[in-house]
């Protein structure tokens, strides 16, 4: 074997492993980034869903109060709450 070939192997083999290790590191980082993006989207969805649930619960409470009063009170508040619930549903 010539000296040039030996030097090429001495420098080339570690270089190949370095490139391989760097590639694996980049792939791992990309996977973590994708997982973080998915988690962030899940948190956003949960926040919007939570807001919708809160509005539905308010509407449910006002509906019960309206029915208990036999329609004699709470009509304005219930109508306003239905609008708020519709807005939260649209946002979801």
N, C-alpha and C positions, 0 to 999 in steps of 0.2 A: 504494500500500500504506500502511496506517495504521501509526503508530508502535507500537501495541499488537501488531500482527501481526509486525512486524519484530523486536520484542523477544522475542516468543514463538518465532520461528524461531532467533534468536541463542542463546537458552537451551535450546530444545527439541532442536535437532539434536545438539549435544554430549551432551545428556542421553540421547538415544536410543543414541548410540554407546557411552556409558559403560555403560548397561544391557546392551547387546549384548556388550561386552567382559567385563563381570562374569559374565554368563550362560555365556559360553564358558569362562571361568576355573573356574567352579563345575563345569561338565560335565567338564573336564579333571581336576579334583581328584577327582571321583567315580570316574572311570575308573582313576586311579592307586590309589584306595582299594580298588576291586574287585580290581585286579591284586595288590595287597599281601595282601588277604585270601586270594586263590587261592594265592599263594606260601606263605603261612603254613600253609594247609591241606596243601599238598604237603609241606612240611617235617615237619609232624606225622605224616602218613602214612608218609613215608620213615623217620622215627624208629621207628615201630611196626613197620614192615616189617623194619627192620634188627634189631630185637630178636627178631623171629620167626626171621629167618635165623640169628642167632647160636644160638638154642635148637635149631633143626633141625640145625645143624652139630655141636653138642654131642651131640645124640641120635645122629647118624650115627657120630660117633667112638666113643661107648660101644657102639653096635650092632656096630661092627667089632671092638671089643675083646671083647665078649661072644661073638661068633661065633668069633673066634680062640681063645678059651679053651674052645670047644666047650660053652658054657653052664655051665661050672663056676664062673665068677666074673662079677662085674659085673651080676648080675641085679637086685640091690637098687638100685644106682645107675642102671641103665637104666630101671627102673620109675619112679624119682623124676624122672628127666630127661624121660620121656614125659609125666608130669603137668605138668612145667614147660613143655614144648613145647605141650601142649594149652591151657594158660593163655595162652601167647603167641599162639596161633592164635585163640583166642576174643577176645583184645584187638584183633587185627587185623580 
